[in-house]
Amino acid sequence: MFKKVLIANRGEIALRIIRACREMDIETVAVHSTADANAMAVRLADESVCIGPPPGKDSYLNIPSILTAASVTGADAIHPGYGFLSENAQFAEMIEEHGFTFIGPKPEHIRMMGDKVMAKKTVKELGLPVVPGSDGAIETAEEGMKFAKKVGYPIIIKAASGGGGKGMQVVTKEEDFAEAFSTARAESKVNFGDDTLYMEKFLTKPRHIEIQIFGDSQGNAIHLGERDCSIQRRHQKLLEEAPSPVLSEDERSKIGKLAAGVVKKMGYLGAGTIEFLFEDGEYYFMDMNTRIQVEHPVTEMITGIDLIAEQIRVAAGEPLSINKDRIRLRGHSIEVRINAEDPDTFMPSPGTISQFHMPGGLGVRFDSAMYQGYTIPPYYDSMIGKLIVHGRNREEAIRRLRRAITETVVEGVKTTLPLHLWILEQEEFLSGDYGIDWLERKLEER
């Protein structure tokens, strides 16, 4: 087992990794920018190293600085968290080349799944259903329009190296295609340094269902059930729950076994998430995230398994500690992402937290690096915390989440907590009758 782990991240995920390491008697190193000098992770880690000025490209994306910090502190391994360099194959390769262990998948799997065209081709060959789409990259608008005529509108144009809704355009009629193609290409180039595009048939009311998977170096592969991430705005998840309120046991078992089978065939190592669109009882592969997810706590709540600790064990060469035949999903869990944003306009709201009170009680978990007096910097993602609840069933979890939100106090900045309280009051959410575009349409009606 590792003696010291460097955490190449910030915020609540850095703190989450520190907690797992401490319970495993592993020392930790927190790297930080000058803007995060007073961050909670820096305070609680065994050691800390400043790796650069506030901009991410000069600090949390600065590979030489991170490797130097690992070297001078004598770390054995590096955990990337999520975001930043977590799905950067070159970073994973350089970590191994410098004698450290990367707590994540093999670089070839990161690279394979980071290319959306290659990922779709790979999983299709391994037996996963995919949305009807182009066999490879679409080079020109003319080529794209021919494909659209073949499969029928609406279609969606996507960045091959993309994610998070960047470089993505939905087209409902031919006369809008050329402009949408040009916009997607420009966004893809700006955000990912790659303007390669591909296309798929656009599903009208799908759910976003993702399967948590794990593989080890002994060839074992398992799944830990699904998460429903259909509450989204501009392709960004706001609320996640497990299990999904719309899946039957047979549907859950079928897609879980398929996902675990693909992971086993790939020889995949560590944690990952295979994401699907689900509509009319059918699954279609969408993406694979080769990292831990923001929403991993809901799976932890219904399984009782520490996914971060499992990542560390598997990276150290140990077999999975989880027996697939003994996994039981218990109750229901819901997570809401708390962003420092205006709940009506969604404009970022950085600043100093003047008052802070964390909710508590049975079945309530609050993952955050916030504290009273903490100044939220304007340089990074606006998520400042995650409120997670667990109940015996979905109805109890919703009631518990409402109560926990009303207990939470964050003053000095605006947050999205009022938005989440509003979502929990909507009939479509309560009944589970919604797709990934529901929230945006509902917000337009407000």
MIMIVO-879846 format. One line per field, with one value per residue (C-alpha): residue number from 1; residue in three letters; x, y, z. Coordinates in pm, 1 decimal. Layout:
roro: c(NUM_...);
nutor: c(ALA_...);
px: c(X_...);
py: c(Y_...);
pz: c(Z_...);
This chain:
roro: c(1_2_3_4_5_6_7_8_9_10_11_12_13_14_15_16_17_18_19_20_21_22_23_24_25_26_27_28_29_30_31_32_33_34_35_36_37_38_39_40_41_42_43_44_45_46_47_48_49_50_51_52_53_54_55_56_57_58_59_60_61_62_63_64_65_66_67_68_69_70_71_72_73_74_75_76_77_78_79_80_81_82_83_84_85_86_87_88_89_90_91_92_93_94_95_96_97_98_99_100_101_102_103_104_105_106_107_108_109_110_111_112_113_114_115_116_117_118_119_120_121_122_123_124_125_126_127_128_129_130_131_132_133_134_135_136_137_138_139_140_141_142_143_144_145_146_147_148_149_150_151_152_153_154_155_156_157_158_159_160_161_162_163_164_165_166_167_168_169_170_171_172_173_174_175_176_177_178_179_180_181_182_183_184_185_186_187_188_189_190_191_192_193_194_195_196_197_198_199_200_201_202_203_204_205_206_207_208_209_210_211_212_213_214_215_216_217_218_219_220_221_222_223_224_225_226_227_228_229_230_231_232_233_234_235_236_237_238_239_240_241_242_243_244_245_246_247_248_249_250_251_252_253_254_255_256_257_258_259_260_261_262_263_264_265_266_267_268_269_270_271_272_273_274_275_276_277_278_279_280_281_282_283_284_285_286_287_288_289_290_291_292_293_294_295_296_297_298_299_300_301_302_303_304_305_306_307_308_309_310_311_312_313_314_315_316_317_318_319_320_321_322_323_324_325_326_327_328_329_330_331_332_333_334_335_336_337_338_339_340_341_342_343_344_345_346_347_348_349_350_351_352_353_354_355_356_357_358_359_360_361_362_363_364_365_366_367_368_369_370_371_372_373_374_375_376_377_378_379_380_381_382_383_384_385_386_387_388_389_390_391_392_393_394_395_396_397_398_399_400_401_402_403_404_405_406_407_408_409_410_411_412_413_414_415_416_417_418_419_420_421_422_423_424_425_426_427_428_429_430_431_432_433_434_435_436_437_438_439_440_441_442_443_444_445_446);
nutor: c(MET_PHE_LYS_LYS_VAL_LEU_ILE_ALA_ASN_ARG_GLY_GLU_ILE_ALA_LEU_ARG_ILE_ILE_ARG_ALA_CYS_ARG_GLU_MET_ASP_ILE_GLU_THR_VAL_ALA_VAL_HIS_SER_THR_ALA_ASP_ALA_ASN_ALA_MET_ALA_VAL_ARG_LEU_ALA_ASP_GLU_SER_VAL_CYS_ILE_GLY_PRO_PRO_PRO_GLY_LYS_ASP_SER_TYR_LEU_ASN_ILE_PRO_SER_ILE_LEU_THR_ALA_ALA_SER_VAL_THR_GLY_ALA_ASP_ALA_ILE_HIS_PRO_GLY_TYR_GLY_PHE_LEU_SER_GLU_ASN_ALA_GLN_PHE_ALA_GLU_MET_ILE_GLU_GLU_HIS_GLY_PHE_THR_PHE_ILE_GLY_PRO_LYS_PRO_GLU_HIS_ILE_ARG_MET_MET_GLY_ASP_LYS_VAL_MET_ALA_LYS_LYS_THR_VAL_LYS_GLU_LEU_GLY_LEU_PRO_VAL_VAL_PRO_GLY_SER_ASP_GLY_ALA_ILE_GLU_THR_ALA_GLU_GLU_GLY_MET_LYS_PHE_ALA_LYS_LYS_VAL_GLY_TYR_PRO_ILE_ILE_ILE_LYS_ALA_ALA_SER_GLY_GLY_GLY_GLY_LYS_GLY_MET_GLN_VAL_VAL_THR_LYS_GLU_GLU_ASP_PHE_ALA_GLU_ALA_PHE_SER_THR_ALA_ARG_ALA_GLU_SER_LYS_VAL_ASN_PHE_GLY_ASP_ASP_THR_LEU_TYR_MET_GLU_LYS_PHE_LEU_THR_LYS_PRO_ARG_HIS_ILE_GLU_ILE_GLN_ILE_PHE_GLY_ASP_SER_GLN_GLY_ASN_ALA_ILE_HIS_LEU_GLY_GLU_ARG_ASP_CYS_SER_ILE_GLN_ARG_ARG_HIS_GLN_LYS_LEU_LEU_GLU_GLU_ALA_PRO_SER_PRO_VAL_LEU_SER_GLU_ASP_GLU_ARG_SER_LYS_ILE_GLY_LYS_LEU_ALA_ALA_GLY_VAL_VAL_LYS_LYS_MET_GLY_TYR_LEU_GLY_ALA_GLY_THR_ILE_GLU_PHE_LEU_PHE_GLU_ASP_GLY_GLU_TYR_TYR_PHE_MET_ASP_MET_ASN_THR_ARG_ILE_GLN_VAL_GLU_HIS_PRO_VAL_THR_GLU_MET_ILE_THR_GLY_ILE_ASP_LEU_ILE_ALA_GLU_GLN_ILE_ARG_VAL_ALA_ALA_GLY_GLU_PRO_LEU_SER_ILE_ASN_LYS_ASP_ARG_ILE_ARG_LEU_ARG_GLY_HIS_SER_ILE_GLU_VAL_ARG_ILE_ASN_ALA_GLU_ASP_PRO_ASP_THR_PHE_MET_PRO_SER_PRO_GLY_THR_ILE_SER_GLN_PHE_HIS_MET_PRO_GLY_GLY_LEU_GLY_VAL_ARG_PHE_ASP_SER_ALA_MET_TYR_GLN_GLY_TYR_THR_ILE_PRO_PRO_TYR_TYR_ASP_SER_MET_ILE_GLY_LYS_LEU_ILE_VAL_HIS_GLY_ARG_ASN_ARG_GLU_GLU_ALA_ILE_ARG_ARG_LEU_ARG_ARG_ALA_ILE_THR_GLU_THR_VAL_VAL_GLU_GLY_VAL_LYS_THR_THR_LEU_PRO_LEU_HIS_LEU_TRP_ILE_LEU_GLU_GLN_GLU_GLU_PHE_LEU_SER_GLY_ASP_TYR_GLY_ILE_ASP_TRP_LEU_GLU_ARG_LYS_LEU_GLU_GLU_ARG);
px: c(0.0_109.4_268.8_199.6_-48.5_-33.5_-372.5_-361.5_-686.2_-869.1_-1199.3_-1429.8_-1277.7_-932.4_-1081.3_-1272.1_-949.0_-768.0_-1040.1_-1016.5_-636.4_-644.6_-872.4_-623.7_-323.1_-182.1_-13.9_-132.8_12.3_-219.0_-100.8_-257.3_-251.3_-183.8_-561.5_-618.3_-354.2_-624.2_-828.7_-954.2_-765.6_-441.7_-517.3_-596.9_-335.4_-12.6_186.6_109.4_295.3_211.9_231.6_154.4_-66.0_-449.8_-520.6_-571.9_-329.6_-52.2_-127.8_-369.8_-295.4_79.2_217.3_586.4_493.4_277.2_548.1_807.4_581.4_544.5_919.8_1017.6_757.9_841.3_490.3_431.3_116.8_-91.0_-470.4_-616.5_-972.4_-1212.7_-1175.4_-839.4_-592.0_-802.1_-864.3_-534.8_-354.3_-24.2_-37.8_-98.1_193.6_429.6_336.9_437.3_752.4_865.2_824.6_490.6_163.7_-133.9_-451.6_-669.0_-705.2_-434.1_-331.0_-445.2_-797.8_-806.7_-695.1_-935.5_-1240.5_-1136.7_-1185.5_-1563.6_-1551.3_-1300.7_-1493.3_-1818.1_-1648.5_-1474.1_-1777.8_-1990.8_-1739.8_-1750.9_-2128.3_-2279.4_-2575.3_-2503.2_-2713.7_-2725.8_-2447.5_-2159.4_-1897.4_-1622.4_-1550.7_-1766.1_-1528.8_-1764.5_-2112.5_-2210.7_-2109.1_-2301.6_-2618.3_-2606.0_-2586.3_-2875.7_-3094.8_-3010.4_-3104.0_-3358.1_-3381.8_-3333.3_-2962.0_-2688.5_-2339.4_-2071.6_-1705.0_-1497.8_-1276.8_-1558.6_-1768.2_-1979.6_-2194.6_-1910.3_-1898.0_-2249.1_-2535.8_-2885.1_-3027.8_-3396.8_-3408.2_-3172.8_-3165.6_-3004.9_-2737.9_-2452.6_-2452.4_-2477.0_-2188.8_-1970.4_-2055.6_-1981.3_-1648.2_-1543.0_-1644.8_-1462.2_-1142.7_-1154.1_-1238.7_-1043.3_-784.9_-945.5_-1225.1_-1307.7_-1684.8_-1915.9_-2294.9_-2572.2_-2948.0_-3097.6_-3332.0_-3628.6_-3692.5_-3415.0_-3296.7_-2927.6_-2837.6_-2482.2_-2333.9_-2056.5_-1793.9_-1465.8_-1186.7_-867.3_-530.8_-639.3_-902.1_-1202.6_-1477.8_-1800.8_-2076.3_-2234.8_-2572.1_-2684.0_-2725.0_-2994.0_-2846.6_-3135.2_-3178.9_-2952.1_-2909.4_-2705.0_-2579.0_-2446.2_-2577.7_-2746.8_-2909.5_-2832.0_-3003.9_-2964.3_-3126.6_-3312.6_-3686.7_-3771.9_-3571.1_-3702.0_-3483.6_-3447.0_-3339.1_-3092.7_-2942.6_-2919.0_-2729.6_-2511.8_-2394.5_-2330.4_-2120.4_-1919.7_-1861.8_-1715.4_-1485.9_-1361.8_-1294.4_-1102.2_-886.8_-990.5_-827.4_-993.7_-1311.6_-1509.6_-1859.3_-2031.5_-2303.5_-2615.1_-2917.9_-3227.8_-3553.4_-3852.1_-3680.1_-3365.0_-3009.1_-2764.1_-2397.4_-2311.1_-1976.0_-1729.7_-1568.6_-1232.4_-1228.7_-1430.5_-1747.2_-1875.2_-2187.0_-2007.0_-2149.6_-2499.3_-2354.2_-2160.2_-2478.8_-2678.1_-2391.7_-2193.4_-1871.7_-1597.2_-1521.7_-1214.3_-1058.3_-1134.1_-959.8_-650.1_-647.4_-683.8_-411.9_-180.1_-226.9_-474.9_-780.0_-1123.9_-1245.2_-1603.1_-1765.2_-2016.5_-2245.6_-2268.2_-2346.7_-2688.2_-2849.3_-3015.6_-3271.3_-3249.2_-2998.9_-3015.4_-2737.2_-2769.4_-2473.5_-2446.6_-2299.4_-2198.5_-2433.9_-2742.2_-3028.6_-3223.9_-2957.5_-2687.7_-2422.5_-2122.6_-2119.3_-1766.6_-1696.8_-1650.9_-1882.6_-1999.4_-2224.4_-2220.0_-2420.6_-2406.3_-2721.3_-2722.3_-2939.0_-3000.6_-2909.1_-2757.7_-2407.7_-2246.9_-1931.7_-1772.4_-1452.3_-1647.7_-1609.3_-1718.6_-1481.2_-1367.6_-1335.0_-1457.7_-1210.6_-1341.8_-1094.9_-1249.1_-1573.4_-1856.2_-1947.9_-1881.2_-2049.1_-2269.4_-2563.5_-2641.5_-2923.2_-3025.1_-3366.0_-3541.7_-3714.0_-3731.6_-4017.7_-3827.2_-3510.8_-3698.5_-3851.5_-3511.3_-3348.2_-3609.9_-3547.3_-3168.8_-3178.9_-3386.1_-3129.4_-2833.7_-2705.7_-2459.2_-2449.1_-2224.5_-2266.2_-2562.1_-2613.8_-2836.7_-3001.0_-3333.4_-3337.6_-3304.2_-3585.6_-3803.1_-3711.3_-3817.2_-4164.7_-4231.4_-4481.6_-4271.3_-3977.2_-4190.2_-4343.0_-4013.0_-4167.7_-3897.9_-3606.5_-3275.4_-3435.4_-3711.0_-3541.1_-3447.3_-3801.9_-3941.9_-3710.1_-3829.4_-4188.6_-4106.9);
py: c(0.0_357.7_558.4_904.3_1026.6_1365.4_1508.8_1694.9_1881.9_2128.4_2191.8_1924.9_1636.4_1709.5_1703.3_1382.9_1208.6_1328.9_1174.3_837.8_837.5_923.5_627.7_408.0_550.1_710.0_1051.1_1320.7_1613.4_1892.5_2104.3_2447.6_2772.9_3100.4_3163.3_2843.7_2899.5_2900.4_2613.2_2343.4_2070.7_2263.4_2293.2_1926.2_1756.2_1636.2_1854.1_2120.5_2267.2_2581.5_2501.4_2835.2_3143.8_3134.1_3049.1_2674.9_2653.0_2784.8_2563.7_2268.8_2202.8_2259.3_1906.3_1989.9_2171.1_1880.8_1623.1_1838.8_1863.0_1483.6_1442.7_1687.1_1546.4_1182.3_1084.1_732.1_802.4_1084.6_1102.6_1339.5_1367.6_1481.0_1764.1_1930.2_1652.6_1353.5_1238.5_1349.2_1043.0_1229.3_1322.6_959.1_847.8_1109.3_1010.2_650.7_757.3_954.7_657.4_741.5_550.2_711.6_642.5_593.6_388.9_292.1_578.7_384.9_359.0_728.8_813.4_567.4_692.4_1056.7_1037.2_1011.8_861.5_594.0_529.5_467.0_236.2_42.6_-20.2_-107.6_-379.8_-497.5_-534.2_-209.0_-52.6_290.2_575.9_565.3_796.1_863.0_588.3_844.0_1213.7_1442.7_1660.5_1906.3_2053.7_1894.3_1550.1_1616.7_1713.0_1388.1_1193.6_1394.3_1312.7_945.3_911.8_1196.0_1510.0_1601.8_1525.3_1636.1_1751.4_1674.2_1749.4_1429.8_1547.2_1717.0_1700.5_1919.1_2040.3_2227.1_2190.6_2044.4_2160.0_2017.3_2069.1_2017.4_2121.5_2132.0_2510.5_2547.2_2283.4_2486.1_2749.7_2487.5_2287.6_2599.0_2692.8_2343.5_2335.4_2673.1_2580.7_2251.0_2420.5_2682.2_2443.9_2131.9_2238.5_1993.8_2076.4_1715.3_1658.1_1359.1_1325.2_1118.9_1083.5_1308.9_1136.7_1353.6_1261.6_1038.6_982.3_1014.3_686.6_605.2_281.2_288.6_30.0_-93.4_-313.9_-444.3_-574.3_-935.9_-914.2_-869.5_-628.8_-526.2_-269.5_-91.1_-6.7_306.5_676.2_887.3_1223.4_1357.9_1688.1_1905.8_2257.8_2312.7_1955.5_2019.9_1792.0_1961.5_1671.4_1299.6_1005.2_632.0_409.0_554.8_597.4_460.1_138.9_-207.5_-468.9_-649.1_-330.5_-249.4_-598.0_-612.7_-288.0_-338.2_-678.5_-540.9_-253.6_-482.4_-719.4_-441.4_-334.4_-691.6_-731.0_-401.6_-498.2_-167.8_-63.1_142.7_347.2_456.8_543.8_429.6_676.9_593.1_761.6_559.1_595.2_362.7_77.3_95.8_196.0_378.5_432.3_800.0_836.1_678.8_882.8_736.2_886.6_921.5_1124.2_1428.6_1226.1_918.9_976.3_858.8_520.2_513.7_586.6_297.3_44.6_141.9_119.6_386.9_434.2_653.3_394.1_127.9_338.1_355.6_-18.3_-114.9_130.1_-27.5_-362.6_-513.1_-704.3_-552.6_-580.7_-589.6_-924.5_-870.7_-1137.4_-952.3_-604.5_-491.1_-161.4_-27.0_252.0_567.0_853.1_1199.6_1454.1_1822.9_2027.1_2357.9_2621.9_2975.5_3117.2_3333.0_3076.0_3277.4_3401.1_3138.9_3408.6_3311.2_3461.2_3443.9_3616.4_3560.4_3333.4_3541.3_3277.1_2901.8_2624.7_2264.9_2049.6_1726.6_1445.3_1087.7_1010.6_1353.3_1401.7_1731.0_1717.8_2060.6_2251.4_2558.1_2723.1_3051.9_3324.6_3127.7_3334.2_3158.6_3248.0_3348.0_3135.5_2789.9_2595.5_2745.4_2424.7_2477.3_2174.8_1869.1_1785.8_1414.4_1234.6_873.0_732.1_397.1_490.2_780.9_955.0_957.6_1077.4_1369.8_1470.9_1447.7_1654.6_1928.8_1943.2_1946.1_2228.2_2446.9_2386.5_2487.6_2843.0_2996.5_3375.6_3629.3_3471.4_3355.5_2980.2_2743.9_2601.2_2783.7_2631.1_2281.7_2342.5_2453.5_2142.3_1919.9_2078.0_2008.9_1737.1_1598.1_1545.2_1389.2_1144.9_1081.1_1172.8_1384.9_1370.5_1551.7_1861.0_1893.1_2142.4_2388.4_2389.8_2428.9_2719.3_2899.1_2874.5_3028.3);
pz: c(0.0_-62.7_216.3_72.3_-191.5_-364.2_-459.0_-789.2_-736.4_-513.6_-335.9_-200.8_-398.5_-256.2_92.7_13.0_-92.2_221.3_437.5_260.7_286.7_656.5_726.9_538.5_731.4_416.9_438.1_198.8_6.1_-107.7_-399.1_-434.9_-624.1_-445.7_-452.9_-252.3_15.7_286.4_145.8_383.6_197.6_246.8_617.7_666.8_447.9_608.3_369.0_111.3_-184.5_-380.0_-750.9_-913.4_-950.3_-961.7_-1328.0_-1368.0_-1660.5_-1435.3_-1135.4_-1140.2_-1508.7_-1468.0_-1503.4_-1433.6_-1110.2_-991.3_-1065.9_-890.0_-583.8_-581.1_-604.4_-328.3_-86.6_-154.6_-267.5_-396.5_-596.4_-743.2_-730.7_-993.4_-853.5_-1125.9_-1375.2_-1443.5_-1543.2_-1437.3_-1797.2_-1946.4_-2084.0_-2117.9_-1747.6_-1651.2_-1869.3_-1726.6_-1370.8_-1442.0_-1630.2_-1323.4_-1093.2_-931.7_-950.3_-1117.8_-919.2_-1222.3_-1540.5_-1785.8_-2018.0_-2325.9_-2187.1_-2099.3_-2451.5_-2612.2_-2424.4_-2451.6_-2827.3_-2859.2_-3207.7_-3103.0_-2779.1_-2965.0_-3214.6_-2935.6_-2716.7_-3018.4_-3107.6_-2743.2_-2747.8_-2617.6_-2804.5_-2951.2_-3086.7_-3469.1_-3578.7_-3812.4_-3836.7_-3793.6_-3806.9_-4023.6_-4222.9_-4394.3_-4353.8_-4684.1_-4559.4_-4237.5_-4422.8_-4620.3_-4293.8_-4145.2_-4445.3_-4404.3_-4033.0_-4019.4_-3809.3_-3531.2_-3512.4_-3274.1_-3371.3_-3110.9_-3051.9_-3077.0_-2788.9_-2600.9_-2290.1_-2063.6_-2351.9_-2526.9_-2904.3_-2910.9_-3134.5_-3188.1_-3537.9_-3614.5_-3981.0_-4278.4_-4320.2_-3975.3_-4030.9_-4185.2_-3909.0_-3632.6_-3784.2_-3800.4_-3440.2_-3309.5_-3491.7_-3352.7_-2994.6_-3022.0_-3136.6_-2860.5_-2575.6_-2670.5_-2926.7_-3170.9_-3417.4_-3509.1_-3508.4_-3529.6_-3546.6_-3393.0_-3413.2_-3144.4_-2899.2_-2799.7_-2433.9_-2304.1_-1947.6_-1861.9_-1690.0_-1587.6_-1453.4_-1192.2_-1282.5_-1131.2_-1259.8_-1099.9_-1220.2_-1162.6_-1435.0_-1206.9_-1313.0_-1139.9_-1156.7_-860.7_-1007.9_-1185.2_-1118.6_-1283.8_-1385.8_-1595.8_-1408.5_-1621.4_-1748.0_-2063.6_-2036.7_-1685.0_-1410.9_-1115.3_-929.1_-930.8_-765.8_-723.5_-809.5_-1107.2_-1043.3_-1389.5_-1422.9_-1349.3_-1181.4_-1513.7_-1695.3_-1416.2_-1420.4_-1799.7_-1851.8_-1544.2_-1663.2_-2012.5_-1871.5_-1642.0_-1931.9_-2145.4_-1861.2_-1821.4_-2194.2_-2197.0_-1898.7_-1745.2_-1416.5_-1142.7_-1128.3_-1429.1_-1540.2_-1857.5_-1951.2_-2150.3_-2293.6_-2200.3_-2393.0_-2445.2_-2264.4_-2478.9_-2380.2_-2605.3_-2513.8_-2483.6_-2309.1_-2067.7_-1791.1_-1692.9_-1342.7_-1025.9_-1075.9_-887.4_-803.3_-664.6_-310.4_-408.3_-502.5_-176.2_16.9_-132.1_-130.2_181.1_-24.3_-11.7_-382.2_-324.2_-94.1_-354.8_-620.8_-403.9_-327.0_-691.7_-801.7_-543.1_-714.1_-471.3_-596.2_-561.9_-204.6_-335.1_-410.8_-689.9_-544.7_-214.1_-345.7_-226.6_-316.7_-3.5_-7.5_-217.6_-234.2_-392.2_-438.4_-526.0_-641.6_-460.6_-690.0_-599.9_-861.2_-878.8_-875.2_-1133.9_-1375.6_-1305.5_-1299.4_-1081.8_-732.5_-588.8_-257.0_114.2_311.0_606.4_766.1_721.7_885.2_767.0_781.9_981.1_1107.0_1002.7_642.3_564.0_420.1_320.2_105.4_86.6_151.7_266.8_605.3_756.3_639.4_333.7_16.4_-296.6_-573.6_-917.6_-1112.5_-1093.5_-1127.7_-922.9_-736.1_-365.3_-213.5_-248.9_-25.3_-25.0_154.8_199.9_279.5_290.3_-36.2_-282.4_-102.5_226.9_53.8_-105.1_227.9_395.8_122.0_155.0_528.2_487.1_231.0_464.3_739.7_523.1_569.0_322.2_340.8_170.1_-173.3_-376.5_-420.9_-616.4_-301.8_-371.4_-720.1_-578.1_-331.6_-625.0_-828.5_-538.8_-546.5_-915.9_-1000.7_-1285.3_-1054.5_-782.9_-1031.0_-1209.3_-1545.2_-1707.9_-1952.2_-1979.3_-2136.2_-1872.9_-1642.8_-1916.8_-2052.2_-1699.7_-1625.6_-1939.4_-1809.9_-1470.3);
